[in-house]
């Protein structure tokens, strides 16, 4: 091989090495920035507010829970709820049959979404409990759960999630499916659910009971979000 061919081969190899090095460098830069972006570009969490009094239901009102079939875009009523009555007890332990079915679940201390903490059963048993008698009708629901009912607290006009039921009278077990129940379409069910409303456990100073609401689909679409005023004093 003459010197000209050798020089040409060396140049070609050098160009290939440079090209691959450049690609590797560009790939690292692209992947390194993937998903980071500017903090100001990230969407803010929308405040959830009760726009007007018509958004609030009262004890005894029927609340329809709507779903959307994304295959056909058909909106339908999945089930309906009625909160028949509510009562606050000084301790959950004083209510017959409740303590054995208490559920450990996350609550948000001080109604702060950044401070989730699991409330232990023995803590809940010694604290104030809001017990609700409810009726639910399965209209066209495939998965029946009371996990779509939550307790929220109004702070300066903005509703913050406190937590989900710590008691469900029809709970199956303490590991999986604790909020689920079996209900044939067209049938109704009477049950009880309970929420921790103890100010000390929830770390809310001077808690105003008038600012406590039950909510259905609190984390869902705005048009399907419902609020119930339990009328606490």
N, C-alpha and C positions, 0 to 999 in steps of 0.2 A: 504494500500500500504506500503510495507516494505521500509527501508531506502535505499536499493540498487536501487529499482525502482525509488524512488524519486530523488536520485543523478543522475541516468541515464537521467531522464526527464529534469532536470535542465541543464545538460551538452549539451543535444540536442538543447534546446532552446537557450543557449548561443552561440552555433556554428551557428545557423540560423541567430541570430542577427548580429554576426560578419561578416557572408557572405554577408548579405544585406547591411551592412554598407560599406563594401569594394566595392561592386558593385556601390553603390551610389557615393562613392568618385571617383571611376574610371570614371563614367559617367560624373561627373562634370568636371573632368580634360580633358576629350576628347572633350566635347562640348565647354569648355572654350578656347581651342586652335584651334577650327575649324575655318578655314578661315583666321587665323592670320598669322602664318608662319613667316619665316625670310624675312625681306625687300629685301635682296639680291636675294631671290628666285623668286620674282615677275617679270614678263616679262616687259621689257622696251617698251615704245611707239616707234614704228619705224618711223624714219625720212622719210618724203616723198620728194623725189628729182626728178628733170627732168633729166633722165639719158643721153639723147642725143637729138639732134635737130629733129630727126624723130618722137619724142613723141609730138612735138608741131605742132598744126594746125594753119592756118591763116584765116583771114576773107575771106569768100566765099568757104572754104573747107567743104565738107560733113563729118560729124562725125557719125559713127554708134555706137549705144548704145547696148551692148550685155547683155543678161541674160542667166541664166542656169535653166532648168527645173530639179529640184533636184529629182523628181520622176523617170525620165528617164535618167538624166545626159546629156540631149540634150542642146547644146548651140545654141542660135538663136539670130537674130538681132531684138530687140524690136522696135526701132525707130531710126530715124536719125535727126540730127540737122545741120543747116547751120546758122552761124552768118553772116548776110548780111552786116551790117554796125554798127559802134559805134560812139558815140559823147559824150563829156563831157559838161555838162551845169553848169553854175555858181551856179544856184539854181534849185531845183526841181519845185519850185512854178512857175517858168517862162515858164514851158512846159504845153501847153493846155491839160487839162484832167488828168494830172498825180497826182496832189496834192490830189484829192478826192479819189484816189485809193492807196495811200501809205500804206504800210504794216509795222506794228511794229514787229520786229524780232531781235533775238540776233546777235550782232556783237562782234568780239573779239578785245578788245582795245589793240592797239600796236601789233596786230597780235599775241597776247599771248593767248594760249589755256586755261590758268588759269584765264583769265579776261573777261568772257562773260558779256555783258550788253545790255539791250534792248534800241535800238534807238527809241526815240519817234517821232511821225509823224511831230510835229512842228519843231523838230530839223532837221530832214531829209529834210523838205521842204525848209529850209534856207541854206542847205549845197550843195556841189557839187554832181552831180549825173551822173553816167555813164549809158547812155541809149543805149540799144542794140536792133536792129531790127533782129529778128530771124525767121527762117522757120523750122517747125518740121513736120515730116511725121510719122504717126503711121503705122508701118509695122506689128508688132505682139505684141502690148502692151496692157495689160488689164487695168492698172492704169496709166493714162496720167497725168504727173506732171512736172512742170518746177523746182521743188524743187531739182532735181538732178543736177542743174547748180549752181555753187557757184563762189565767187570771192576769189582768193588767192594771197598772197604776198610772193615774194622770198626774204628770209633773209639769206644772206651768203650761198646761194645754197640750202637751205631747204625751201620748200613751206609750208606756214602757212595759215590756213583758216581765212579769214576775215569775211565772212558772206554770206547770201543768198539774193535773190532779195527783195528789199524794194518796188518794183513796178512790177506788172504784169498786162498788159492791159486786159487780160481775166479773172481776178480774180473774183470769184463767190461772196464772202462775206468777211467780216473782222474777222470772228470767226473761221470757219472750212472750210477746203478744198480750201484755198485761192490760192494754187499753182496748184490745179487740174483743168482739163478742159476735155471737151468731144470731142473725135475725133475718128470717125469710122476707123477701120483698112483699110489701103490703101489710106486714105485721108491725105491731108496736111493742115497746118494752118500757117498763118503769124501772128506774135504777137510782142510785145515789153516787155522787162524786164529791170529793172533799179537797179543799185547798188550804195550804198553810197561810194563815193571816197573822202570825205572831210577829209583832214589831221587832222584838229582840232578835228572833231568829232571822228575820229578813233584813235586819240592820237598817231600819227606817225610823228615824227619830220623829216623834210627833205625827205618826201616821194618821192620815185623815181617811176614815172609812168611807166617806162620801165620794172619794176619788178612786175607789176600787170598782172595777168592772169585770164582768165575764166577757170573753170574746170568742167568737167562732171564726175559724180561718184567719187568725190575727196575722200570720205571716204569708197569707195568700194574696190573690189579686184584690185590689181595692174594691172593685164592684161586688166581690163576694165576702168582704169583711163585715162582720156584724158585731154589735156591742149590746150587752144586757146590763141594765142598771139593777143591781140586787137590792137597792134601797136600804143600805146599811147605815146605821147611825152610831 
